[in-house]
Amino acid sequence: MTRRPQKPNRRASSPRPSASSPKEFRLPESTTPALPAVEDFAALDMPAGLLKTLTAQGVTTPFPIQAATLPNSLAGRDLLGRGRTGSGKTLAFGLALLARTAGLRAEPRAPLALVLVPTRELAQQVTDALTPYATAVNLRLATVVGGLSITKQAATLRRGAEVVVASPGRLNDLVERGDCVLDQVRITVLDEADQMTDMGFLPQITKLIQQVRPDGQRLLFSATLDRNIDRLVQRFLTDPVVHSVDPSAGAVTTMEHHVLHVQDETDKKAVVTRIAARDGRVILFLDTKRSADRLAKRLLAVGVRAAALHGGRSQPQRNRTLEQFKNGEVTALVATNVAARGIHVDDLDLVVNVDPPTDHKDYLHRGGRTARAGGSGSVVTLVLPEQKRDVTRLMSDADIRPRTARVTSSDAALATITGAREPSGVPVTIEIPRPATPEVSRAERKPGAKPGGRSGRRRRGGGGGGGGEGKTATGTDNRAGSRGSGRPSVGGSTAGTAAGKAVRASGRRSAADGARGGAAASGGRGPDRRGGRRTSAG
């Protein structure tokens, strides 16, 4: 691989305010002509293993962002790519990264290429997408994200990995621990850069990029461009090749946008229930974890195979729920913005904003779960009378001109647009995994939170009997079963109840013993007044 000369001044041309949107900046203009786009992968200078794997994966023709950016990124140019989610960005940067790293071997703890992403789900998606190609050129991939064992991730890095896919918070922790060094990283990718900055990762991203090789290549991909992205471009990209799939970064001809006005909350609930009962998968977006849990519970009670996905679930739970959604065991995924990016599900043709987002970027990324990779789909936003003005402004900011209609739960138009139908009314059960206690990175904790957050607390009952993979979600709330409660889950027995009582009693004894031991160790302080529950000090 040809080493590029030292680049002491990594500043792009000064962007000017965009004429189309005051929230976005004008794309910088490169001073060096870009290489022309290609029509097929065979025209690219890539290892034979990558070309063979593309054919084996059924990827025959490059998407526009791949055709335009790959000739330049393979040549070592810095790159700024803007394109809607699902437009093929992962292979656009992934193939270049793997091709330029092929044939090299990383030393322990010192990766050669780095992909930074905002969420755990996106990290896993990128890893899954690139694994067959990395295998084809004998490169090792490591994924480091919060919510999973940092000890295992550190061990993987110490064994050596050429490519690391990481969330900024967890990677910073590993660097601070000495388990990872970045001074050999020659290719750095920022994927979904806009969300990383929106989530407050800008200081961590800056700190990480300052540690990679100064003469390295930088590839920045984002669905939207705002002032935070402008700062990254100016500071870290040198004379970048710029490619934008479409100016709005969200509207595509295969995606329909609908705004459905509903009369009140009561009718909105009925509309949501009928949409969720459709024949086919649907993602329903809400604002809060609590409302997502409530809706999932309500849908299960009327016969809809629903499950909630949000940041309050452990990573193993989230992974399991996504797998259930992909394999059809769950048909209605009730999610917060944790699912707005980084989730790819084949043939998903409907996304519903039960709660309209407040930011146009969130709207574009929620909608990006459908109509992916050239497919088609619809985005439906439900609007109460008091939300009309805000949603109108939202659509304007997103450069979307939706079709609008006023509907009730019984309208034929609702069925035509969404496939809505009456649910069976027979409660269903969805098995969900046992909660796990994640190792939360310091950088990923909310300010003022206790180490480990809610998961760091010791539950009464010693971790609970009757939990594990046997825990179920139904129209009846039985979550207490995982805490050692004496209440049986659906289909439970008196034996299960007795076992629950025994575990609960054991838990009370353990809590009391722990309180007495804690008092002795702390110089005679009494037990915690919050029911014997102890929290870790670190």
C-alpha positions as CSV (number, residue, x, y, z in Angstrom):
1,M,0.0,0.0,0.0
2,T,1.4,3.4,-1.0
3,R,1.9,5.7,2.0
4,R,0.6,9.2,1.5
5,P,2.8,12.2,2.4
6,Q,2.4,13.9,5.8
7,K,-0.6,16.3,5.7
8,P,-0.1,19.0,8.3
9,N,-3.1,21.0,7.4
10,R,-6.3,19.0,7.0
11,R,-8.7,21.7,6.1
12,A,-11.3,21.5,3.4
13,S,-12.5,24.5,1.4
14,S,-14.7,26.8,3.5
15,P,-18.3,25.8,3.1
16,R,-20.9,28.4,2.5
17,P,-24.5,28.4,3.8
18,S,-26.8,26.2,1.7
19,A,-29.5,27.9,-0.3
20,S,-31.8,25.0,0.3
21,S,-31.7,24.5,4.0
22,P,-30.4,26.9,6.7
23,K,-29.5,23.9,8.9
24,E,-27.1,22.4,6.3
25,F,-23.9,23.7,4.9
26,R,-22.9,23.8,1.3
27,L,-20.7,20.9,0.3
28,P,-17.0,21.7,-0.1
29,E,-15.6,21.8,-3.6
30,S,-12.6,19.6,-4.2
31,T,-9.5,21.2,-5.9
32,T,-8.5,17.9,-7.4
33,P,-10.7,16.3,-10.0
34,A,-12.5,13.2,-8.9
35,L,-12.1,9.9,-10.8
36,P,-15.1,9.0,-12.9
37,A,-17.8,6.5,-11.6
38,V,-17.7,2.9,-12.7
39,E,-20.5,0.8,-14.1
40,D,-19.4,-2.6,-12.5
41,F,-17.2,-3.8,-9.8
42,A,-14.9,-5.6,-12.2
43,A,-13.6,-2.2,-13.4
44,L,-12.3,-1.5,-9.9
45,D,-8.8,-2.3,-8.7
46,M,-9.8,-4.7,-5.9
47,P,-8.5,-8.1,-4.8
48,A,-9.9,-11.1,-6.6
49,G,-11.3,-12.4,-3.3
50,L,-13.5,-9.4,-2.9
51,L,-14.8,-9.6,-6.5
52,K,-15.6,-13.3,-6.0
53,T,-17.4,-12.7,-2.8
54,L,-19.5,-9.9,-4.3
55,T,-20.7,-12.4,-6.9
56,A,-21.3,-15.1,-4.3
57,Q,-23.4,-12.6,-2.3
58,G,-25.5,-11.7,-5.3
59,V,-24.1,-8.1,-5.5
60,T,-23.7,-7.6,-9.3
61,T,-24.1,-3.9,-9.9
62,P,-22.8,-1.1,-7.7
63,F,-25.3,1.4,-6.2
64,P,-24.8,5.0,-7.2
65,I,-22.8,5.9,-4.0
66,Q,-20.6,2.9,-4.5
67,A,-20.0,3.5,-8.2
68,A,-19.1,7.1,-7.5
69,T,-16.9,6.8,-4.4
70,L,-15.0,3.5,-4.7
71,P,-12.6,4.6,-7.5
72,N,-11.6,7.6,-5.4
73,S,-11.4,5.9,-2.0
74,L,-9.5,3.0,-3.5
75,A,-7.0,5.6,-4.8
76,G,-6.5,6.8,-1.2
77,R,-8.5,10.1,-1.4
78,D,-10.4,11.5,1.5
79,L,-14.1,11.4,0.9
80,L,-17.3,13.0,2.1
81,G,-20.3,10.9,1.1
82,R,-23.9,12.0,1.7
83,G,-26.7,9.6,1.1
84,R,-29.9,8.4,2.6
85,T,-29.7,5.4,4.9
86,G,-30.0,2.1,2.9
87,S,-28.3,3.6,-0.1
88,G,-25.3,1.2,0.0
89,K,-22.9,3.2,2.1
90,T,-21.6,0.2,4.1
91,L,-20.1,-1.5,1.0
92,A,-19.1,1.9,-0.3
93,F,-16.6,2.4,2.5
94,G,-16.2,-1.3,3.4
95,L,-14.8,-2.5,0.1
96,A,-12.3,0.3,-0.1
97,L,-11.2,-0.2,3.5
98,L,-10.8,-4.0,3.1
99,A,-9.1,-3.7,-0.3
100,R,-6.5,-1.2,1.0
101,T,-5.8,-3.2,4.1
102,A,-5.6,-6.7,2.4
103,G,-2.2,-8.3,2.7
104,L,-1.3,-6.4,5.9
105,R,-1.2,-7.9,9.4
106,A,-1.9,-6.0,12.6
107,E,0.1,-6.2,15.7
108,P,-1.6,-7.0,19.0
109,R,-3.8,-4.1,20.2
110,A,-2.9,-2.0,17.1
111,P,-5.6,-2.1,14.4
112,L,-5.0,-0.8,10.9
113,A,-8.5,0.4,10.0
114,L,-11.3,1.9,12.1
115,V,-15.0,2.3,11.6
116,L,-16.8,4.5,14.1
117,V,-20.6,4.2,14.3
118,P,-23.2,5.7,16.7
119,T,-25.1,2.7,17.9
120,R,-24.6,-0.9,18.9
121,E,-27.1,-2.1,16.3
122,L,-25.3,-0.3,13.5
123,A,-21.9,-1.7,14.6
124,Q,-23.3,-5.2,14.4
125,Q,-24.9,-4.5,11.1
126,V,-21.6,-3.2,9.7
127,T,-19.7,-6.2,11.1
128,D,-22.2,-8.7,9.6
129,A,-22.1,-7.0,6.2
130,L,-18.3,-6.9,6.0
131,T,-17.5,-10.3,7.6
132,P,-17.7,-12.4,4.4
133,Y,-15.6,-9.9,2.5
134,A,-13.0,-9.7,5.3
135,T,-12.8,-13.4,5.4
136,A,-12.2,-13.5,1.7
137,V,-9.0,-11.4,2.1
138,N,-7.9,-12.9,5.4
139,L,-8.6,-9.9,7.6
140,R,-9.7,-10.1,11.2
141,L,-12.7,-8.0,12.3
142,A,-13.4,-6.9,15.9
143,T,-16.5,-5.2,17.2
144,V,-16.3,-3.1,20.4
145,V,-19.5,-1.5,21.7
146,G,-21.1,-0.8,25.1
147,G,-23.5,-3.2,26.7
148,L,-21.3,-6.2,26.2
149,S,-18.3,-7.6,28.0
150,I,-15.4,-5.1,27.8
151,T,-13.1,-7.9,29.1
152,K,-13.8,-10.1,26.1
153,Q,-13.5,-7.2,23.7
154,A,-10.1,-6.3,25.2
155,A,-8.9,-9.9,24.8
156,T,-9.9,-9.8,21.1
157,L,-7.9,-6.6,20.5
158,R,-4.9,-8.0,22.4
159,R,-4.9,-11.0,20.0
160,G,-4.9,-8.6,17.1
161,A,-7.5,-7.4,14.5
162,E,-6.9,-5.5,11.3
163,V,-10.3,-3.8,11.3
164,V,-12.2,-2.5,14.3
165,V,-15.9,-1.4,14.2
166,A,-16.6,0.6,17.3
167,S,-18.9,3.0,19.1
168,P,-16.8,6.0,20.3
169,G,-17.6,5.6,24.1
170,R,-16.4,2.0,24.4
171,L,-13.4,2.5,22.1
172,N,-12.3,5.4,24.3
173,D,-12.5,3.2,27.3
174,L,-10.4,0.5,25.7
175,V,-7.8,3.1,24.6
176,E,-7.6,4.5,28.2
177,R,-7.2,1.0,29.6
178,G,-4.3,0.4,27.2
179,D,-6.1,-2.4,25.4
180,C,-6.0,-0.6,22.1
181,V,-3.7,1.9,20.4
182,L,-4.6,3.8,17.3
183,D,-1.3,5.1,16.0
184,Q,-1.2,2.4,13.2
185,V,-4.7,3.2,11.9
186,R,-4.3,4.3,8.3
187,I,-8.0,4.3,7.3
188,T,-10.7,5.9,9.4
189,V,-14.4,5.8,8.6
190,L,-17.1,7.9,10.3
191,D,-20.4,6.2,9.5
192,E,-23.7,8.1,10.3
193,A,-21.5,11.0,11.4
194,D,-24.6,13.2,11.9
195,Q,-26.1,11.0,14.6
196,M,-22.8,10.6,16.4
197,T,-22.5,14.3,16.8
198,D,-26.2,14.6,17.7
199,M,-25.6,12.1,20.5
200,G,-22.8,14.2,21.9
201,F,-19.9,12.1,20.6
202,L,-18.1,14.9,18.9
203,P,-15.4,15.4,21.7
204,Q,-14.8,11.6,21.8
205,I,-14.6,11.4,18.0
206,T,-12.1,14.3,17.9
207,K,-10.0,12.6,20.6
208,L,-9.9,9.3,18.7
209,I,-9.1,10.8,15.3
210,Q,-6.3,12.8,16.8
211,Q,-4.6,9.5,17.7
212,V,-4.7,7.8,14.3
213,R,-1.9,8.3,11.7
214,P,-1.8,11.9,10.6
215,D,-1.2,10.8,7.0
216,G,-4.1,8.4,7.0
217,Q,-7.2,8.4,4.9
218,R,-10.5,9.6,6.2
219,L,-13.9,8.7,4.9
220,L,-17.0,10.4,6.3
221,F,-20.5,9.2,5.4
222,S,-23.7,10.9,6.7
223,A,-27.3,11.1,5.6
224,T,-27.6,14.7,6.6
225,L,-25.0,17.5,7.0
226,D,-25.2,20.1,9.7
227,R,-22.7,22.5,11.4
228,N,-21.2,19.7,13.6
229,I,-20.4,17.7,10.5
230,D,-18.9,20.9,9.0
231,R,-16.5,21.1,11.9
232,L,-15.3,17.5,11.3
233,V,-14.9,18.1,7.6
234,Q,-12.9,21.2,8.0
235,R,-10.6,19.7,10.7
236,F,-10.0,16.2,9.5
237,L,-10.6,15.9,5.7
238,T,-8.0,17.1,3.2
239,D,-9.4,18.1,-0.3
240,P,-12.1,15.5,-0.1
241,V,-14.0,14.0,-3.0
242,V,-17.6,14.9,-2.4
243,H,-20.6,12.7,-3.5
244,S,-24.2,13.2,-2.7
245,V,-26.7,10.6,-3.6
246,D,-29.6,13.0,-3.5
247,P,-29.9,16.6,-2.1
248,S,-32.7,15.8,0.4
249,A,-30.8,12.7,1.7
250,G,-34.1,11.1,2.4
251,A,-36.7,11.3,-0.4
252,V,-36.5,8.5,-3.0
253,T,-39.0,7.6,-5.7
254,T,-39.6,4.2,-4.2
255,M,-40.7,5.6,-0.8
256,E,-44.2,7.0,-0.2
257,H,-44.8,9.5,2.6
258,H,-48.2,9.8,4.3
259,V,-49.5,12.1,7.0
260,L,-52.7,10.7,8.5
261,H,-54.7,13.1,10.8
262,V,-56.6,11.4,13.6
263,Q,-59.3,12.9,15.8
264,D,-58.0,12.1,19.3
265,E,-55.9,9.8,21.4
266,T,-58.7,7.2,21.6
267,D,-59.0,6.9,17.8
268,K,-55.2,7.0,17.4
269,K,-54.9,3.9,19.6
270,A,-57.5,2.1,17.5
271,V,-55.7,3.1,14.3
272,V,-52.3,1.9,15.6
273,T,-53.8,-1.4,16.7
274,R,-55.3,-2.1,13.3
275,I,-52.1,-1.1,11.5
276,A,-50.0,-3.3,13.7
277,A,-52.3,-6.3,12.9
278,R,-51.6,-6.0,9.2
279,D,-50.3,-8.9,7.2
280,G,-46.6,-8.2,7.1
281,R,-44.0,-6.6,9.3
282,V,-44.1,-3.0,10.6
283,I,-42.0,-0.8,12.8
284,L,-43.9,1.5,15.1
285,F,-41.9,4.4,16.5
286,L,-42.7,6.1,19.8
287,D,-40.9,8.7,21.8
288,T,-40.3,6.9,25.1
289,K,-39.4,3.5,26.5
290,R,-42.4,3.4,28.7
291,S,-44.9,4.1,25.9
292,A,-43.2,1.5,23.7
293,D,-43.5,-1.1,26.5
294,R,-47.2,-0.2,27.0
295,L,-48.0,-0.4,23.3
296,A,-46.3,-3.8,22.9
297,K,-48.2,-5.2,25.9
298,R,-51.5,-3.9,24.5
299,L,-50.9,-5.4,21.1
300,L,-50.0,-8.8,22.5
301,A,-53.2,-8.8,24.5
302,V,-55.3,-8.4,21.2
303,G,-53.3,-11.0,19.2
304,V,-50.6,-9.0,17.5
305,R,-47.1,-10.5,17.7
306,A,-45.3,-7.5,19.0
307,A,-42.1,-6.7,20.9
308,A,-40.5,-3.6,22.3
309,L,-37.0,-2.4,21.4
310,H,-35.4,0.5,23.3
311,G,-32.4,1.5,25.2
312,G,-33.8,0.1,28.5
313,R,-33.2,-3.4,27.2
314,S,-29.9,-5.2,27.6
315,Q,-27.9,-5.7,24.4
316,P,-28.6,-9.5,24.4
317,Q,-32.3,-8.7,24.7
318,R,-32.2,-6.2,21.8
319,N,-30.3,-8.7,19.6
320,R,-32.8,-11.4,20.3
321,T,-35.7,-9.1,19.6
322,L,-34.2,-8.0,16.3
323,E,-33.7,-11.6,15.3
324,Q,-37.3,-12.4,16.2
325,F,-38.4,-9.5,14.0
326,K,-36.2,-10.6,11.1
327,N,-37.4,-14.2,11.2
328,G,-41.1,-13.3,11.5
329,E,-41.7,-14.5,15.0
330,V,-42.4,-10.8,15.8
331,T,-44.4,-8.9,13.2
332,A,-44.8,-5.5,15.0
333,L,-41.6,-4.0,16.3
334,V,-42.4,-1.2,18.8
335,A,-39.3,1.0,19.0
336,T,-37.8,4.2,20.2
337,N,-35.1,6.0,18.2
338,V,-32.7,3.3,19.2
339,A,-34.0,1.5,16.1
340,A,-34.0,4.5,13.8
341,R,-30.5,3.7,12.5
342,G,-28.4,0.6,12.1
343,I,-31.3,-1.8,11.5
344,H,-31.6,-3.6,8.2
345,V,-34.6,-5.9,7.6
346,D,-35.3,-7.3,4.2
347,D,-38.7,-6.6,2.7
348,L,-39.8,-4.2,5.3
349,D,-42.4,-2.0,3.5
350,L,-44.0,0.1,6.3
351,V,-42.7,2.4,9.0
352,V,-45.2,4.2,11.3
353,N,-44.4,7.3,13.4
354,V,-47.0,6.8,16.1
355,D,-45.3,9.8,17.8
356,P,-44.0,12.2,15.2
357,P,-40.3,13.0,15.6
358,T,-39.3,16.5,16.5
359,D,-36.2,16.6,14.3
360,H,-36.3,16.2,10.5
361,K,-33.1,14.0,10.7
362,D,-34.9,11.6,13.0
363,Y,-37.7,11.4,10.5
364,L,-35.4,10.6,7.6
365,H,-33.6,7.9,9.5
366,R,-36.8,6.3,10.9
367,G,-38.1,6.2,7.3
368,G,-34.8,4.8,6.1
369,R,-35.7,1.4,7.7
370,T,-37.9,0.8,4.7
371,A,-37.3,1.2,0.9
372,R,-33.7,0.0,1.5
373,A,-31.3,-1.0,-1.3
374,G,-33.7,-0.1,-4.1
375,G,-36.8,-1.6,-2.5
376,S,-40.1,0.2,-2.0
377,G,-42.0,1.2,1.1
378,S,-44.2,3.7,2.9
379,V,-43.7,6.0,5.9
380,V,-46.9,6.9,7.8
381,T,-47.0,9.6,10.4
382,L,-50.0,9.9,12.7
383,V,-50.9,13.4,13.7
384,L,-53.2,14.7,16.4
385,P,-54.9,18.2,15.8
386,E,-52.4,19.9,18.2
387,Q,-49.4,18.4,16.3
388,K,-50.4,19.6,12.9
389,R,-48.3,22.8,12.8
390,D,-45.2,21.0,14.1
391,V,-45.5,18.2,11.6
392,T,-45.9,20.6,8.7
393,R,-42.7,22.3,9.7
394,L,-41.0,18.9,10.1
395,M,-41.9,17.8,6.6
396,S,-40.7,21.1,5.2
397,D,-37.3,20.7,7.0
398,A,-37.0,17.2,5.6
399,D,-37.9,18.4,2.1
400,I,-40.8,15.9,2.0
401,R,-44.2,16.5,0.4
402,P,-46.4,13.9,1.9
403,R,-49.8,12.7,0.9
404,T,-52.3,13.7,3.6
405,A,-55.6,12.2,4.7
406,R,-58.0,12.4,7.6
407,V,-58.8,8.9,8.9
408,T,-60.5,6.9,11.5
409,S,-59.8,3.3,12.5
410,S,-62.7,2.0,10.3
411,D,-61.8,3.9,7.1
412,A,-61.1,2.0,4.0
413,A,-58.4,4.5,3.2
414,L,-56.4,3.3,6.3
415,A,-56.5,-0.2,5.0
416,T,-55.5,0.9,1.5
417,I,-52.5,2.9,2.7
418,T,-51.2,0.6,5.5
419,G,-52.9,-2.8,5.1
420,A,-54.7,-2.3,8.4
421,R,-57.1,-4.9,9.6
422,E,-58.8,-6.1,12.7
423,P,-56.6,-8.1,15.1
424,S,-57.6,-11.6,16.1
425,G,-58.3,-10.7,19.7
426,V,-56.6,-13.8,21.0
427,P,-53.7,-13.0,23.3
428,V,-50.3,-14.2,22.1
429,T,-47.0,-14.9,23.9
430,I,-43.5,-13.9,22.7
431,E,-40.5,-15.4,24.4
432,I,-37.9,-12.9,25.3
433,P,-34.4,-13.5,26.7
434,R,-33.3,-13.1,30.3
435,P,-32.0,-9.6,31.1
436,A,-28.3,-9.4,31.3
437,T,-26.1,-7.0,33.3
438,P,-24.1,-5.1,30.7
439,E,-20.7,-3.6,31.2
440,V,-21.4,0.1,30.5
441,S,-18.5,2.2,29.4
442,R,-17.8,5.3,31.4
443,A,-18.2,7.5,28.3
444,E,-21.6,6.0,27.5
445,R,-23.2,6.6,30.8
446,K,-25.6,9.5,31.2
447,P,-24.2,12.3,33.3
448,G,-24.8,11.7,37.0
449,A,-25.9,8.1,36.5
450,K,-24.7,5.4,38.9
451,P,-22.1,3.0,37.4
452,G,-23.9,0.3,35.5
453,G,-27.2,2.3,35.6
454,R,-30.3,0.3,36.6
455,S,-28.6,-2.9,35.7
456,G,-25.9,-2.3,38.3
457,R,-28.4,-2.8,41.2
458,R,-28.8,-6.1,42.9
459,R,-32.3,-7.4,42.7
460,R,-34.0,-8.8,45.7
461,G,-34.4,-12.5,45.2
462,G,-30.8,-13.2,44.2
463,G,-31.4,-12.7,40.5
464,G,-34.8,-14.4,40.4
465,G,-36.2,-17.8,39.8
466,G,-38.3,-18.6,36.8
467,G,-36.4,-16.2,34.5
468,G,-34.1,-17.0,31.7
469,E,-35.2,-18.0,28.3
470,G,-38.4,-19.2,29.7
471,K,-39.5,-15.7,30.5
472,T,-42.4,-14.6,28.3
473,A,-44.1,-11.5,27.1
474,T,-47.9,-11.5,26.8
475,G,-50.9,-9.3,27.2
476,T,-50.5,-9.9,30.9
477,D,-47.5,-8.2,32.6
478,N,-45.5,-11.0,34.2
479,R,-42.1,-9.3,34.3
480,A,-41.9,-10.0,38.0
481,G,-41.3,-13.6,37.2
482,S,-37.7,-12.8,36.4
483,R,-37.2,-11.1,39.8
484,G,-38.2,-14.2,41.7
485,S,-41.8,-13.1,42.3
486,G,-44.3,-15.6,43.4
487,R,-46.7,-14.6,40.6
488,P,-46.7,-17.3,37.9
489,S,-46.4,-16.3,34.2
490,V,-49.0,-17.2,31.7
491,G,-49.3,-21.0,31.6
492,G,-47.7,-21.2,35.1
493,S,-48.5,-23.6,37.9
494,T,-48.9,-23.8,41.6
495,A,-45.5,-25.4,41.7
496,G,-44.0,-22.4,40.0
497,T,-45.8,-20.2,42.5
498,A,-44.3,-22.1,45.4
499,A,-40.9,-21.9,43.9
500,G,-41.3,-18.2,43.4
501,K,-42.2,-17.8,47.1
502,A,-39.2,-19.8,48.1
503,V,-36.8,-17.7,46.0
504,R,-38.4,-14.5,47.2
505,A,-37.9,-15.6,50.8
506,S,-34.3,-16.5,50.1
507,G,-33.8,-13.2,48.5
508,R,-35.1,-11.4,51.6
509,R,-32.7,-13.4,53.7
510,S,-29.8,-12.6,51.3
511,A,-30.7,-8.9,51.3
512,A,-30.8,-8.8,55.1
513,D,-27.4,-10.7,55.4
514,G,-25.9,-8.3,52.8
515,A,-27.2,-5.3,54.8
516,R,-25.7,-6.6,58.0
517,G,-22.4,-7.3,56.3
518,G,-22.4,-3.9,54.7
519,A,-23.0,-2.3,58.0
520,A,-20.1,-4.1,59.6
521,A,-17.8,-3.2,56.8
522,S,-18.8,0.5,56.8
523,G,-18.4,1.1,60.4
524,G,-21.8,0.2,61.7
525,R,-24.1,2.0,59.1
526,G,-27.5,0.5,58.9
527,P,-29.1,-1.1,55.8
528,D,-30.2,1.0,52.9
529,R,-33.7,2.3,53.6
530,R,-34.8,1.6,50.0
531,G,-35.9,-1.9,50.8
532,G,-32.5,-3.5,51.3
533,R,-31.5,-2.8,47.7
534,R,-27.8,-2.0,47.5
535,T,-26.1,0.0,44.8
536,S,-22.5,-0.2,43.8
537,A,-20.2,2.8,44.4
538,G,-18.2,1.9,41.4
